[in-house]
Amino acid sequence: MLDVRQLQFRYSGPTPAWEFNLSVTAGECLAIRGASGSGKSTLLGLIAGFLQPQRGEILWQGHPIHTLKPWQRPVTSVFQEHNLFEHLDVFTNIGLGLHPGLQLSDLQKQAIDQALTRTGLSGFGRRRPGELSGGQRQRVALIRAILRRQPLLLLDEPMTGLDPDTRTELHRMLLEEKAHGVAMLLASHDPEDSKILADRHWNL
Ligand SMILES: Nc1ncnc2c1ncn2[C@@H]1O[C@H](COP(=O)(O)OP(=O)(O)OP(=O)(O)O)[C@@H](O)[C@H]1O
């Protein structure tokens, strides 16, 4: 279970201050609702560890994680910027999410191939991100996050630029992750994403 307790944050300069309080249990998807600029990405950035809170706690299974580096947290995230390595091909980008030294088992290699096929990217494994469309890059980022199988998945506008069939397949993959006990936080302006994936809503 994720517990965010009295988590206070403000950017430098004359910007709003936030205090976040929420919890998400294993296998649950919490949709974060709020107008553009209300702080949804900020909250996800704090949980991922890309931003440092001024006060408060983030607990996972009762243990504080807000003191950990991003890569030490039981978290994986898909942000709008994708964060793919431009000099590496699609397969390697995904594989590095599974093992930093790319020591992949046959099962993991199969899982990557299968996920690429399911999302219409069969045959794209050797392409670099610069040779992909925005929606294709988004799919690669999502596959990488899903296959990493961290207990907590942060999704910031995850379906941007995807066609209806690919969205349906990715919704299905995310529902499978939920069924495996992955907890999710979803920031999306698309009501369809929330309707299909979310168990609860939380308003900012
Ligand atoms: N690095 C920064 N420095 C100062 N202010 C920032 C910074 N990043 C974001 N903000 C401000 O913080 C507020 C919240 O931004 P945030 O990106 O969290 O909103 P959001 O709810 O995710 O918006 P959207 O739905 O448009 O993605 C906005 O007013 C934004 O301008």
The ligand as a Gaussian input file, in Angstrom:
#p B3LYP/6-31G(d) Opt

LIG

0 1
 N        9.689000      23.483000     -12.621000
 C        8.684000      24.278000     -12.268000
 N        8.919000      25.477000     -11.674000
 C        7.897000      26.293000     -11.284000
 N        6.602000      25.997000     -11.474000
 C        6.304000      24.819000     -12.069000
 C        7.321000      23.911000     -12.503000
 N        6.715000      22.817000     -13.045000
 C        5.389000      23.055000     -12.973000
 N        5.145000      24.247000     -12.390000
 C        3.831000      24.839000     -12.113000
 O        3.168000      24.016000     -11.159000
 C        1.785000      23.921000     -11.454000
 C        1.392000      22.450000     -11.554000
 O        2.011000      21.873000     -12.698000
 P        1.739000      20.357000     -13.084000
 O        2.555000      20.062000     -14.295000
 O        1.941000      19.512000     -11.885000
 O        0.189000      20.392000     -13.448000
 P       -0.762000      19.269000     -14.097000
 O       -1.979000      19.192000     -13.238000
 O       -0.011000      18.011000     -14.299000
 O       -1.109000      19.946000     -15.495000
 P       -1.471000      19.299000     -16.924000
 O       -2.834000      18.665000     -16.752000
 O       -1.525000      20.489000     -17.811000
 O       -0.392000      18.315000     -17.298000
 C        1.550000      24.711000     -12.725000
 O        1.053000      25.977000     -12.364000
 C        2.922000      24.823000     -13.337000
 O        3.046000      26.014000     -14.080000

